[in-house]
């Protein structure tokens, strides 16, 4: 028998808090639940993957997922865990971002089929834009006391003596706006459950309170744990910032690398949260990994599953090929099969120097390539010493001092990979 939704979350380590009665409520019939997404960019990032997976599992368990794009709330800024406010978006930008986000969500959720539990995308800007301030404080604000709002952790943390920023009235009202979303969806979409990260508990319960006080109804709440990394660094960030789901912002190669570089401890946690693999399959993979950790079976399977899901099988194959090329015995041949974009992804951050085509016409000698023309090494004598020690390679093939670099060494007609020892890599770009 298939797991119920709450059972599925439980074994995957995705359940932080559930309001009493939620599990029984979901087991009675098909229910609608929503998760909110911030539309301040035209792409989601991997920090959004946990709530996306919540909705995906929800749909797979036979329930109806509602993805809410927070066009209105995105203009205000959620105070939970944040210390600064957001920029106001115009409507055209908001609509563009909404469509881009829907395309990404469609990798995980079925919006198209005519089944009863097909996913729905809504934008709270649509029902908030014509709501006047006076109407809002009369129809919504009067039902929630300031004492109730002040008791929320998201508010307490921002106005505590340790906080220097304080909190604007705009942000203070955020929980009311989010709470009203839940009430609106409850009335219009028969949506009885809101889900989100554990930092959203205060906002979600304000929604259940509004449903109780204004509509005499019953709303439910589920939160999942906030993802942390075992080394204490922030999940979802790389050296270049957010790891995005959009291939133009974070290439599939870099996306794949992010997961491949997970620690054993993190990979064991992530494979439960970020894939649809069964409990049995995951236990088998963890066991296989434990028997030979150096093979990184866990990380490889995690990276494969999630790259195929977010991007495509072809993108995964290219990313895997690019990763393996660095350690390939046929580097010189295989590196030439990568297009320029993937080549530059693989060697991102590596020092580059430019030489002219004329320099290659008669052959560029190795001293010039390492020092004189590029300054990769500090001096000609250091270059000569490295060559004598047999420490230098061109496109991963060892060379002596008498070697000359010519056009036949070019990758993508413009690049040459130099190495001094195993750790020092340089790129010559021919212009």
Phi, psi and omega in degrees: 000136182293151177294149167285167183302312183294322177298320179298313179297321185298309184287337179277356181073028184251010181248118178259303180220141171229140178292139180308136178092352184297313184299315179297320179300316182288332182282347183282325186194173172294130181236155174261137177223150179232157173228140180263144177234141182277122183263030183283355173225164180269023174208147169274165177235179189290346172295337178275353187294328181296307177299327176297315180294326175303312181293321181295315177296324180300314179293320180295335178271010173095003180262172185256117180270139175240119176262120181258121173270121187275068179300320179282309182294330177296338177282339184268307184105123180278124182288347184296113176071005181250157178236001179219159182272164183263166177276149176285132178260147172276166189293323181298316179297318180301314181294320178299313180297320181300315181294320179296319180293321179298319178301319179291318180296332182293346173290337186246328187243146178266104178269339196267325189293164183266017177290158183299327185260029174300143181290153180233141174248129178231160179231121185293346175298328183297326179257349179267335190296330181259008181273113182286158180301316182296319178297319184295313182290334178282313188273335184243309187302326185290345184273348182238127182280155176298323178303317180297315182292323181291336183284347181290140180302320183300330178277312182304317183295326183279335182252013179288167182295336181284336184277129180268340186281329188071199184212131180283161177299323179305309181291327179300325182279355184306315184296331177291318180294314179296320178299322179293325176305314181298316179300314181300313181292328177298315182285317189270331185237011183051042183269116188250001184222135170242140179235156178180186177290162184299337178287352181266359186306315181299316179294319182295317183290336172296323177296315180295327179292319178295321178299319181292315188281324185268322186246004183050035181253187182230117175252156183236164184218140172224133172237155177247159181295150172284135185284131176237159176257148185296335181270004177089348179284166188280131177293141175089000179246138171244186180298332181269009180106213182300146170264108188270160175276343179280126183297336179281340179264317174230116184296153177305327178296312180292325177299311179300316181298323181303314182284324181297330182271010178295148173290164178303315183298315180291318182299323180294326178284315185295323186294335176282323186277320191253013175227169176258013179300148181284165179301318180296314180300317182294319177301319179297315181295318180297319179295315179299319180295317182298330181285334179210072186303330183295340179279347175054044180302318183298310182296320182294319181289320177302309183298322179294308184304313188281330177289319177297319184292315184279324183248262178194170178297319179297317179298319177298313181301318179294318180295318180295317180299315180298321179295320183285334183301322183302333183249011185279146174287340179253038184310311186301325179278312188290326182298334181284350179273350180276143173284170188299320182298315180292322176302313181291328174299314183298323184252027178300134178087352180281140180301135178238148171222149182256141170230161183270161177300326181299325180297331183272342187305317180259006181094125180267121182286159190292327179296316179296319182294327183269329188228294191303314184267344189236337185061024175297316175252154191293331185206164176297323182293324177294321178296315181298319181296317180297321179292320178297326181279004180060037185258000187250137175226151174248120185051043175070016175244126184300140179227158176257181184294335184276359182288142176240132179277129180231182182299336180291342179277352187288137173257132184055028179064010181209354185238149173225135179259119176253143173230139168242110187069195184275332191260341184259112180242141178224153178240129170261129177250126182265125183239000000 
